[in-house]
């Protein structure tokens, strides 16, 4: 009972006041703690990309003021998305943050690396122009229209000169655009002439063997067009590449069968099979969205 001497007597009224105070405190709403409410699955990816990835490090260490400003903007979009309750708004903010971060990464790349890529692209387009010139020369020889080829070659060389002047002046991208003009010009002429050559030459063969040789050349020309016209499209799209390959497999099978027929001196059958092969190549080119006659 000695413990009772440490207890302080409390009146009934004091207990009532204390109980009322406790009850009133319990009824006061507590402030809500900030938390992530956005449920878009890309949120964690955006977090990694903007804050922890090697790309983020590249931007952070970049001397580019543009890259730094875009990084700050991407972080702001991300912060807004992180606490956005409306899922549609959240998705839009995340998309903005990712797009802005991608721009920041691009802006942070050393100019020398970007310039080197442009120079390589310029060289690739130059090769395409030369390949198309070769194809055009072959077709104009078939149609005995060397004068037309000479004029087109002159026009192409003028575009070459213009492209190189731009490139040498530091405007490599503008130079590439000029080469693209040349590519469009040559592609168009090849398509028109290819149709004309087929119509003219089909009536003027002395023997079936001569006609067979013509169809071999025609098949080879179309194969070259696949390389020149579709190289970039096939490299950038697996779906396009698969479609083209399916047609080319059929074309290859008919070509091999035609060559076997020719070895047996059955040139008439070889011609039929080569025409079938070339038609499959035409379909391959058209399947990639490039129209050529045939």
Rosetta silent file (secondary structure, phi, psi, omega in degrees, C-alpha in Angstrom):
SEQUENCE: XXXXXXXXXXXXXXXXXXXXXXXXXXXXXXXXXXXXXXXXXXXXXXXXXXXXXXXXXXXXXXXXXXXXXXXXXXXXXXXXXXXXXXXXXXXXXXXXXXXXXXXXXXXXXXXXXXXXXXXXXXXXXXXXXXXXXXXXXXXXXXXXXXXXXXXXXXXXXXXXXXXXXXXXXXXXXXXXXXXXXXXXXXXXXXXXXXXXXXXXXXXXXXXXXXXXXXXXXXXXXXXXXXXXXXXXXXXXXXXXXXXXXXXXXXXXXXXXXXXXXXXXXXXXXXXXXXXXXXXXXXXXXXXXXXXXXX
SCORE:     score description
SCORE:     0.000 S_00000001
   1 L     0.000   -9.957 -177.186    0.000    0.000    0.000 S_00000001
   2 H   -63.440  -24.562 -178.896    3.055    2.307    0.276 S_00000001
   3 H   -63.090  -21.679 -176.645    2.797    3.006   -3.410 S_00000001
   4 H   -64.192  -22.894 -176.242   -0.350    5.061   -2.839 S_00000001
   5 H   -71.440  -14.095  178.121    1.669    7.959   -1.482 S_00000001
   6 H   -89.375  -10.813 -179.064    3.016    8.662   -5.014 S_00000001
   7 L   -82.114  136.532  178.718   -0.468    9.039   -6.581 S_00000001
   8 L   -94.530  125.334  179.998   -1.835   12.536   -7.001 S_00000001
   9 L   -62.518  136.242  178.352   -5.523   12.806   -6.149 S_00000001
  10 L  -126.586  132.808 -178.935   -7.657   13.853   -9.132 S_00000001
  11 L   -77.596  164.351  179.431  -11.184   15.110   -8.865 S_00000001
  12 H   -63.257  -37.093 -178.765  -14.018   13.797  -11.008 S_00000001
  13 H   -67.467  -36.636  178.555  -14.335   17.107  -12.836 S_00000001
  14 H   -64.768  -39.504  177.690  -10.657   17.066  -13.834 S_00000001
  15 H   -62.126  -38.275 -179.550  -11.052   13.564  -15.271 S_00000001
  16 H   -65.596  -40.899  179.828  -13.957   14.711  -17.333 S_00000001
  17 H   -64.328  -43.251 -179.729  -11.990   17.638  -18.764 S_00000001
  18 H   -63.151  -41.177  179.767   -9.066   15.361  -19.668 S_00000001
  19 H   -64.602  -39.136  179.810  -11.368   12.863  -21.339 S_00000001
  20 H   -65.903  -40.121  179.740  -13.026   15.601  -23.380 S_00000001
  21 H   -64.225  -43.051  179.469   -9.670   16.929  -24.505 S_00000001
  22 H   -62.761  -39.929 -179.833   -8.516   13.485  -25.599 S_00000001
  23 H   -65.577  -41.287 -178.087  -11.733   12.944  -27.515 S_00000001
  24 H   -66.313  -35.638  177.704  -11.432   16.298  -29.290 S_00000001
  25 H   -65.393  -36.269 -179.390   -7.836   15.501  -30.311 S_00000001
  26 H   -67.490  -28.294 -177.122   -8.968   12.197  -31.743 S_00000001
  27 H   -85.245  -13.377  179.973  -11.556   13.946  -33.894 S_00000001
  28 L   -75.775  123.291 -178.308   -9.089   16.434  -35.420 S_00000001
  29 L   -66.862  135.589  178.986   -8.086   15.136  -38.917 S_00000001
  30 L   -84.306  142.769  179.146   -4.342   14.473  -39.299 S_00000001
  31 L   -62.652  138.362 -178.610   -2.626   15.940  -42.390 S_00000001
  32 L   -74.070  141.382  177.406   -2.180   13.353  -45.152 S_00000001
  33 L   -81.350  141.226  178.748    1.382   12.324  -45.972 S_00000001
  34 L   -64.825  136.867  179.590    2.570   12.881  -49.585 S_00000001
  35 L  -149.268  161.042  178.102    2.736    9.617  -51.509 S_00000001
  36 L   -75.740  123.169 -177.628    3.075    8.315  -55.046 S_00000001
  37 L  -114.363  -17.456 -179.549   -0.380    7.851  -56.522 S_00000001
  38 L   -70.118  134.492 -175.549    0.349    7.449  -60.257 S_00000001
  39 L  -109.957    8.227  179.537    0.070    3.806  -61.314 S_00000001
  40 L   -62.040  131.668 -175.312    1.529    4.019  -64.850 S_00000001
  41 L   -66.941  -16.652 -179.079    3.977    1.152  -65.291 S_00000001
  42 L   -81.217   -5.894 -175.399    6.479    3.443  -67.042 S_00000001
  43 H   -59.799  -45.190 -178.361    7.037    5.477  -63.881 S_00000001
  44 H   -67.261  -35.841  177.498    9.877    3.283  -62.616 S_00000001
  45 H   -65.142  -43.242  179.017   11.502    3.281  -66.064 S_00000001
  46 H   -62.561  -39.877  178.771   11.314    7.075  -66.222 S_00000001
  47 H   -59.173  -47.132 -179.023   12.835    7.291  -62.740 S_00000001
  48 H   -64.602  -45.601 -176.510   15.774    5.130  -63.787 S_00000001
  49 H   -61.894  -43.488 -172.770   16.290    6.931  -67.090 S_00000001
  50 H   -80.984  -30.674 -172.365   16.213   10.438  -65.616 S_00000001
  51 H  -111.886  -33.076 -168.887   18.125    9.855  -62.374 S_00000001
  52 H  -120.739  -11.799 -172.870   20.244    6.683  -62.473 S_00000001
  53 L   -76.912  167.534  175.272   20.981    5.609  -66.061 S_00000001
  54 H   -64.930  -30.671  176.998   24.195    6.063  -68.007 S_00000001
  55 H   -64.425  -40.999  177.748   22.241    8.471  -70.207 S_00000001
  56 H   -61.806  -39.973  178.471   21.447   10.586  -67.136 S_00000001
  57 H   -64.526  -41.198  179.576   25.147   10.608  -66.262 S_00000001
  58 H   -60.985  -43.946 -179.722   26.010   11.656  -69.807 S_00000001
  59 H   -67.242  -44.071 -178.058   23.584   14.577  -69.660 S_00000001
  60 H   -60.239  -39.082 -177.308   24.684   15.611  -66.163 S_00000001
  61 L   -87.104   -3.381 -178.113   28.342   15.693  -67.185 S_00000001
  62 L   -72.790  149.544  175.537   27.634   17.437  -70.498 S_00000001
  63 L   -87.992   -0.430 -176.737   28.746   21.022  -71.114 S_00000001
  64 L   -76.810  119.689  177.716   25.618   21.624  -73.184 S_00000001
  65 H   -65.010  -35.355  178.753   23.365   24.261  -71.622 S_00000001
  66 H   -63.191  -44.011  179.856   20.491   22.961  -73.740 S_00000001
  67 H   -62.515  -41.543 -179.609   20.959   19.437  -72.393 S_00000001
  68 H   -65.077  -41.290  179.533   21.022   20.684  -68.791 S_00000001
  69 H   -65.332  -39.760  179.674   17.843   22.736  -69.282 S_00000001
  70 H   -68.790  -35.564  176.730   16.046   19.767  -70.836 S_00000001
  71 H   -62.722  -43.878  177.694   17.137   17.518  -67.953 S_00000001
  72 H   -61.230  -41.186  179.086   15.652   19.979  -65.454 S_00000001
  73 H   -65.350  -41.752  178.879   12.428   20.054  -67.470 S_00000001
  74 H   -62.056  -41.138  178.372   12.285   16.241  -67.615 S_00000001
  75 H   -64.195  -37.859  179.414   12.697   16.050  -63.824 S_00000001
  76 H   -65.680  -42.703  177.979    9.868   18.570  -63.348 S_00000001
  77 H   -62.924  -41.294  179.866    7.513   16.538  -65.554 S_00000001
  78 H   -63.327  -44.590 -179.447    8.469   13.395  -63.646 S_00000001
  79 H   -61.028  -38.535  178.583    7.831   15.025  -60.248 S_00000001
  80 H   -68.440  -39.566 -179.601    4.379   16.141  -61.383 S_00000001
  81 H   -65.769  -35.299 -173.632    3.567   12.680  -62.723 S_00000001
  82 H   -60.764  -31.435 -176.897    4.676   11.015  -59.509 S_00000001
  83 L  -114.322   13.819 -179.156    1.867   12.563  -57.436 S_00000001
  84 L   -84.439  123.597 -177.600   -0.808   12.885  -60.132 S_00000001
  85 L   -80.451  -31.396 -179.178   -3.993   10.967  -59.248 S_00000001
  86 L   -75.987  115.139 -172.352   -5.597   11.267  -62.702 S_00000001
  87 H   -63.263  -35.994  179.685   -4.153    8.354  -64.690 S_00000001
  88 H   -67.540  -42.991  177.512   -4.577   10.058  -68.091 S_00000001
  89 H   -64.319  -41.220  179.506   -2.821   13.208  -66.923 S_00000001
  90 H   -59.099  -46.026 -179.953   -0.150   11.042  -65.310 S_00000001
  91 H   -60.838  -41.591  178.806    0.493    9.176  -68.565 S_00000001
  92 H   -62.918  -40.725  179.697    0.815   12.446  -70.434 S_00000001
  93 H   -66.944  -39.234  178.364    3.325   13.791  -67.911 S_00000001
  94 H   -65.519  -42.501  177.676    5.402   10.624  -68.072 S_00000001
  95 H   -59.487  -41.936  178.249    5.433   10.788  -71.873 S_00000001
  96 H   -62.863  -42.691 -178.594    6.574   14.404  -71.633 S_00000001
  97 H   -64.078  -41.498 -179.875    9.307   13.509  -69.180 S_00000001
  98 H   -67.989  -46.392  179.783   10.610   10.682  -71.390 S_00000001
  99 H   -60.005  -43.894 -179.979   10.466   12.707  -74.597 S_00000001
 100 H   -65.195  -38.020  179.240   12.241   15.616  -72.944 S_00000001
 101 H   -67.023  -39.488  177.817   14.907   13.306  -71.516 S_00000001
 102 H   -61.425  -39.064  177.462   15.531   11.773  -74.939 S_00000001
 103 H   -65.515  -37.703  178.644   16.020   15.297  -76.302 S_00000001
 104 H   -63.550  -42.799  179.221   18.430   16.021  -73.467 S_00000001
 105 H   -62.712  -44.029  179.686   20.472   12.927  -74.293 S_00000001
 106 H   -61.765  -42.550 -178.894   20.607   13.894  -77.967 S_00000001
 107 H   -68.485  -22.688 -176.980   21.663   17.445  -77.101 S_00000001
 108 H   -85.151  -10.789 -177.770   24.396   16.127  -74.809 S_00000001
 109 L   -68.121  139.918  178.127   26.149   14.083  -77.492 S_00000001
 110 L   -58.377  137.748 -178.252   29.517   15.447  -78.580 S_00000001
 111 H   -59.600  -33.809 -177.524   29.254   17.371  -81.818 S_00000001
 112 H   -63.990  -39.191  179.248   32.147   15.409  -83.287 S_00000001
 113 H   -66.468  -42.614  178.993   30.289   12.082  -82.947 S_00000001
 114 H   -64.395  -41.951 -179.972   27.160   13.521  -84.551 S_00000001
 115 H   -63.950  -39.663  179.674   29.204   15.048  -87.359 S_00000001
 116 H   -62.071  -39.168  178.502   30.967   11.743  -88.011 S_00000001
 117 H   -64.819  -41.837  179.229   27.598   10.004  -88.433 S_00000001
 118 H   -61.950  -40.780  179.835   26.456   12.672  -90.902 S_00000001
 119 H   -63.430  -41.147  178.062   29.636   12.199  -92.940 S_00000001
 120 H   -65.619  -41.388  177.539   29.039    8.437  -93.060 S_00000001
 121 H   -61.816  -40.146  177.740   25.406    8.959  -94.093 S_00000001
 122 H   -59.570  -45.601 -179.715   26.595   11.305  -96.848 S_00000001
 123 H   -62.758  -39.445  179.409   28.994    8.605  -98.124 S_00000001
 124 H   -64.281  -40.716 -179.792   26.210    5.976  -98.093 S_00000001
 125 H   -69.641  -33.801  176.472   23.902    8.194 -100.135 S_00000001
 126 H   -62.133  -41.915  177.303   26.733    8.889 -102.564 S_00000001
 127 H   -61.709  -40.173  179.232   27.109    5.131 -103.095 S_00000001
 128 H   -62.796  -42.773  178.864   23.369    4.844 -103.738 S_00000001
 129 H   -61.458  -44.438 -179.559   23.512    7.569 -106.389 S_00000001
 130 H   -63.753  -39.556  178.698   26.414    5.841 -108.137 S_00000001
 131 H   -65.424  -40.172  178.515   24.615    2.477 -108.083 S_00000001
 132 H   -67.101  -36.120  176.382   21.491    4.058 -109.556 S_00000001
 133 H   -62.188  -41.825  178.075   23.589    5.723 -112.256 S_00000001
 134 H   -61.183  -44.266  179.517   25.009    2.319 -113.184 S_00000001
 135 H   -64.038  -41.245 -179.204   21.504    0.841 -113.399 S_00000001
 136 H   -66.275  -38.861  178.697   20.281    3.769 -115.475 S_00000001
 137 H   -62.192  -41.481  179.823   23.224    3.470 -117.871 S_00000001
 138 H   -63.179  -44.360 -176.633   22.451   -0.198 -118.438 S_00000001
 139 H   -67.840  -40.817 -179.799   18.769    0.478 -119.130 S_00000001
 140 H   -69.278  -28.904  173.588   19.438    3.376 -121.533 S_00000001
 141 H   -65.555  -38.914  178.539   21.897    1.180 -123.443 S_00000001
 142 H   -62.820  -39.043 -176.201   19.126   -1.384 -123.859 S_00000001
 143 L   -90.590    3.423 -179.571   16.767    1.251 -125.222 S_00000001
 144 L    56.230   40.802 -179.338   19.507    2.840 -127.377 S_00000001
 145 L  -121.279   52.170 -177.609   18.855    6.153 -125.644 S_00000001
 146 H   -61.636  -28.969  179.149   22.420    7.042 -124.632 S_00000001
 147 H   -62.760  -40.182  178.965   21.664   10.738 -125.231 S_00000001
 148 H   -65.338  -40.260  179.188   19.041   10.664 -122.484 S_00000001
 149 H   -64.230  -41.447 -179.369   21.497    8.995 -120.121 S_00000001
 150 H   -59.484  -40.558  179.629   24.157   11.602 -120.905 S_00000001
 151 H   -67.986  -43.014  179.506   21.736   14.380 -119.987 S_00000001
 152 H   -65.784  -37.757  178.260   20.640   12.657 -116.775 S_00000001
 153 H   -64.834  -38.987  178.595   24.240   11.977 -115.829 S_00000001
 154 H   -63.683  -43.973  178.523   25.056   15.648 -116.357 S_00000001
 155 H   -62.058  -40.004 -179.668   22.132   16.679 -114.161 S_00000001
 156 H   -66.584  -41.655  179.699   23.253   14.210 -111.488 S_00000001
 157 H   -64.635  -33.167  175.765   26.853   15.473 -111.553 S_00000001
 158 H   -63.926  -41.055  177.707   25.577   19.008 -111.058 S_00000001
 159 H   -67.130  -36.860  175.428   23.744   17.827 -107.947 S_00000001
 160 H   -58.285  -48.259 -179.271   26.934   16.058 -106.836 S_00000001
 161 H   -59.196  -44.089  179.389   28.873   19.320 -107.161 S_00000001
 162 H   -62.806  -42.534 -179.440   26.249   21.195 -105.177 S_00000001
 163 H   -63.420  -42.399 -178.750   26.223   18.511 -102.464 S_00000001
 164 H   -69.723  -33.552  176.184   30.021   18.569 -102.126 S_00000001
 165 H   -62.898  -42.376  178.379   30.099   22.359 -101.909 S_00000001
 166 H   -65.992  -43.623  179.714   27.653   22.194  -99.023 S_00000001
 167 H   -61.434  -46.630 -179.487   29.576   19.372  -97.351 S_00000001
 168 H   -66.105  -23.416  177.604   32.905   21.192  -97.676 S_00000001
 169 L   -88.253    9.231  178.253   31.257   24.268  -96.205 S_00000001
 170 L    88.570    1.609 -179.246   30.288   22.345  -93.088 S_00000001
 171 L  -103.463   66.611 -174.813   26.662   21.824  -94.152 S_00000001
 172 H   -64.611  -42.075 -178.870   26.783   18.042  -94.435 S_00000001
 173 H   -62.459  -42.541  176.990   23.072   17.529  -93.723 S_00000001
 174 H   -63.293  -36.793  177.010   22.091   20.011  -96.454 S_00000001
 175 H   -63.234  -39.419  177.184   24.455   18.170  -98.781 S_00000001
 176 H   -61.759  -38.659  179.997   22.687   14.886  -97.991 S_00000001
 177 H   -62.933  -36.365  177.715   19.362   16.450  -98.916 S_00000001
 178 H   -66.932  -40.772  176.708   20.776   17.350 -102.335 S_00000001
 179 H   -63.187  -34.854  176.867   21.954   13.756 -102.827 S_00000001
 180 H   -63.696  -35.139  175.264   18.456   12.618 -101.908 S_00000001
 181 H   -60.837  -43.286  179.825   17.160   14.802 -104.754 S_00000001
 182 H   -63.522  -39.842 -179.967   19.505   12.960 -107.103 S_00000001
 183 H   -63.095  -44.809  178.941   18.301    9.594 -105.803 S_00000001
 184 H   -62.530  -43.083  179.297   14.644   10.526 -106.394 S_00000001
 185 H   -59.237  -48.496 -176.799   15.472   11.796 -109.895 S_00000001
 186 H   -69.706  -40.171  177.936   17.295    8.603 -110.880 S_00000001
 187 H   -58.792  -44.578 -177.941   14.725    6.264 -109.319 S_00000001
 188 H   -62.344  -45.554 -179.364   11.945    7.972 -111.250 S_00000001
 189 H   -64.926  -39.029  178.653   13.785    7.728 -114.570 S_00000001
 190 H   -61.958  -42.335 -179.362   14.662    4.071 -113.994 S_00000001
 191 H   -62.912  -44.152 -178.921   11.020    3.231 -113.336 S_00000001
 192 H   -67.014  -47.674 -177.416    9.851    4.990 -116.497 S_00000001
 193 H   -67.785  -34.910 -179.031   12.596    3.592 -118.726 S_00000001
 194 H   -59.290  -41.581  179.375   12.296    0.059 -117.325 S_00000001
 195 H   -66.838  -42.791 -179.672    8.727   -0.131 -118.544 S_00000001
 196 H   -64.452  -40.681 -179.924    9.650    1.297 -121.959 S_00000001
 197 H   -63.004  -42.414 -178.744   12.564   -1.079 -122.427 S_00000001
 198 H   -60.578  -41.846 -177.403   10.412   -4.115 -121.680 S_00000001
 199 H   -69.174  -37.654 -176.539    7.841   -3.094 -124.277 S_00000001
 200 H   -77.070  -51.024 -171.453   10.402   -2.354 -127.000 S_00000001
 201 H   -70.655  -22.444 -176.801   12.892   -5.164 -126.590 S_00000001
 202 L   -66.243  -13.206 -177.262   10.325   -7.955 -126.271 S_00000001
 203 L  -103.115   -1.163 -169.009    9.639   -7.718 -130.006 S_00000001
 204 L  -128.282   51.657  178.151   13.216   -7.741 -131.320 S_00000001
 205 L  -111.887  131.108 -179.794   14.997  -11.012 -130.485 S_00000001
 206 L   -74.115  -35.542 -178.779   16.652  -13.092 -133.202 S_00000001
 207 L  -139.928  164.845  176.637   16.660  -16.298 -131.116 S_00000001
 208 H   -65.939  -32.591  178.851   15.231  -17.645 -127.870 S_00000001
 209 H   -64.945  -39.929  177.347   18.754  -17.785 -126.458 S_00000001
 210 H   -63.084  -41.742  179.053   19.166  -14.051 -127.098 S_00000001
 211 H   -65.745  -37.461  177.513   15.840  -13.376 -125.386 S_00000001
 212 H   -60.672  -45.039 -179.842   16.936  -15.571 -122.478 S_00000001
 213 H   -62.247  -38.262  176.814   20.142  -13.526 -122.084 S_00000001
 214 H   -62.453  -43.316 -178.887   18.091  -10.339 -122.062 S_00000001
 215 H   -66.656  -31.711  174.761   15.830  -11.733 -119.335 S_00000001
 216 H   -62.219  -47.953  179.822   18.912  -12.668 -117.287 S_00000001
 217 H   -62.275  -41.275 -179.993   20.140   -9.062 -117.499 S_00000001
 218 H   -63.441  -40.904  178.234   16.678   -7.750 -116.689 S_00000001
 219 H   -63.840  -42.476  178.863   16.496  -10.023 -113.643 S_00000001
 220 H   -63.577  -39.511  179.680   19.931   -8.841 -112.479 S_00000001
 221 H   -62.616  -43.258  179.283   18.922   -5.201 -112.859 S_00000001
 222 H   -65.096  -36.439  177.634   15.853   -5.712 -110.701 S_00000001
 223 H   -63.800  -37.855  177.025   17.973   -7.462 -108.078 S_00000001
 224 H   -64.627  -37.256  178.622   20.254   -4.431 -108.000 S_00000001
 225 H   -64.302  -34.593  176.421   17.213   -2.223 -107.470 S_00000001
 226 H   -59.609  -44.061 -179.860   16.283   -4.289 -104.400 S_00000001
 227 H   -65.997  -43.043 -174.672   19.678   -3.483 -102.906 S_00000001
 228 H   -76.434  -46.198 -172.901   19.565    0.191 -103.818 S_00000001
 229 H   -81.633  -28.278 -170.275   15.906    1.025 -103.163 S_00000001
 230 H  -112.106   -1.473 -174.568   15.175   -1.155 -100.147 S_00000001
 231 H   -54.755  -50.943 -177.870   18.406   -1.277  -98.149 S_00000001
 232 H   -68.680  -40.594 -179.053   17.371    1.367  -95.603 S_00000001
 233 H   -62.779  -42.073 -178.747   13.763    0.200  -95.395 S_00000001
 234 H   -69.055  -35.918 -179.236   14.807   -3.399  -94.684 S_00000001
 235 H   -69.838  -29.964 -175.490   17.347   -2.342  -92.085 S_00000001
 236 H   -94.562   -8.828 -177.456   14.821   -0.211  -90.204 S_00000001
 237 L  -142.003  115.121  177.636   11.854   -2.616  -90.281 S_00000001
 238 H   -65.305  -35.387  179.881   11.920   -6.342  -89.559 S_00000001
 239 H   -63.455  -45.530  178.428    8.393   -6.669  -90.950 S_00000001
 240 H   -63.392  -43.589 -179.681    9.417   -5.136  -94.295 S_00000001
 241 H   -60.494  -41.794  179.644   12.555   -7.280  -94.409 S_00000001
 242 H   -63.558  -42.282 -179.799   10.528  -10.462  -93.824 S_00000001
 243 H   -64.878  -44.324  179.901    8.073   -9.609  -96.613 S_00000001
 244 H   -63.455  -43.515 -178.915   10.840   -8.790  -99.065 S_00000001
 245 H   -61.224  -39.491 -179.710   12.742  -11.956  -98.181 S_00000001
 246 H   -61.251  -43.132  178.463    9.670  -14.128  -98.779 S_00000001
 247 H   -69.097  -39.952 -178.262    9.293  -12.759 -102.323 S_00000001
 248 H   -67.507  -32.165  175.343   13.035  -12.963 -102.997 S_00000001
 249 H   -61.080  -41.721  177.803   13.129  -16.621 -101.942 S_00000001
 250 H   -66.547  -40.747  179.677   10.539  -17.354 -104.635 S_00000001
 251 H   -62.668  -41.125  179.976   12.493  -15.255 -107.127 S_00000001
 252 H   -64.196  -40.779 -179.365   15.698  -17.171 -106.358 S_00000001
 253 H   -63.410  -42.329  179.199   13.987  -20.528 -106.818 S_00000001
 254 H   -68.848  -36.395  179.226   12.656  -19.552 -110.250 S_00000001
 255 H   -63.099  -45.426  179.107   16.036  -18.107 -111.264 S_00000001
 256 H   -62.861  -40.428  178.490   17.827  -21.361 -110.389 S_00000001
 257 H   -65.278  -36.729  178.661   15.223  -23.380 -112.282 S_00000001
 258 H   -65.197  -42.095  179.558   15.653  -21.080 -115.302 S_00000001
 259 H   -64.600  -36.800  176.735   19.410  -21.578 -115.282 S_00000001
 260 H   -65.050  -40.702  178.901   18.919  -25.357 -115.166 S_00000001
 261 H   -63.591  -40.250 -179.640   16.556  -25.134 -118.133 S_00000001
 262 H   -65.405  -37.377  177.607   19.106  -23.085 -120.092 S_00000001
 263 H   -61.009  -30.578  178.565   21.817  -25.685 -119.402 S_00000001
 264 L   -89.160   10.155  179.922   19.484  -28.205 -121.037 S_00000001
 265 L    66.433   17.082  176.787   19.100  -25.777 -123.986 S_00000001
 266 L   -94.533   73.286 -174.866   15.416  -25.254 -123.112 S_00000001
 267 H   -68.811  -30.959  179.328   15.631  -21.468 -123.437 S_00000001
 268 H   -62.207  -44.472  177.340   11.897  -21.048 -123.909 S_00000001
 269 H   -67.463  -37.418  178.038   11.232  -22.587 -120.482 S_00000001
 270 H   -61.218  -38.868  178.681   14.123  -20.560 -119.065 S_00000001
 271 H   -63.296  -45.718  179.680   12.513  -17.332 -120.328 S_00000001
 272 H   -59.521  -44.709 -178.542    9.200  -18.190 -118.678 S_00000001
 273 H   -68.676  -35.751  178.211   10.926  -18.946 -115.365 S_00000001
 274 H   -68.394  -40.340  176.716   13.031  -15.761 -115.503 S_00000001
 275 H   -61.854  -38.599  177.034    9.960  -13.635 -116.138 S_00000001
 276 H   -64.161  -42.184  178.834    8.358  -15.315 -113.125 S_00000001
 277 H   -62.487  -46.522 -178.924   11.471  -14.587 -111.054 S_00000001
 278 H   -63.966  -36.929  178.328   11.566  -10.938 -112.086 S_00000001
 279 H   -63.441  -37.443  177.085    7.875  -10.551 -111.286 S_00000001
 280 H   -65.934  -34.804  177.623    8.525  -11.798 -107.742 S_00000001
 281 H   -67.360  -40.764  176.161   11.287   -9.204 -107.399 S_00000001
 282 H   -58.737  -43.810  178.553    8.879   -6.491 -108.538 S_00000001
 283 H   -63.062  -37.693  178.334    6.439   -7.684 -105.874 S_00000001
 284 H   -61.375  -44.814 -179.234    9.228   -7.602 -103.294 S_00000001
 285 H   -65.622  -44.037 -179.662    9.992   -3.967 -104.133 S_00000001
 286 H   -66.924  -31.762 -179.440    6.324   -2.973 -104.124 S_00000001
 287 H   -64.249  -21.570  179.044    5.749   -4.759 -100.801 S_00000001
 288 L   -91.123    5.356  176.639    8.170   -2.268  -99.229 S_00000001
 289 L    91.658   13.359  179.540    6.090    0.654 -100.469 S_00000001
 290 L  -112.384  119.344 -178.192    8.146    1.484 -103.588 S_00000001
 291 L   -88.644  130.779  168.446    6.253    1.379 -106.876 S_00000001
 292 L  -134.747  150.237  178.277    8.027    0.281 -110.045 S_00000001
 293 L   -66.615  160.620  177.005    6.445   -0.782 -113.311 S_00000001
 294 L   144.336    0.000    0.000    6.412   -4.470 -114.204 S_00000001
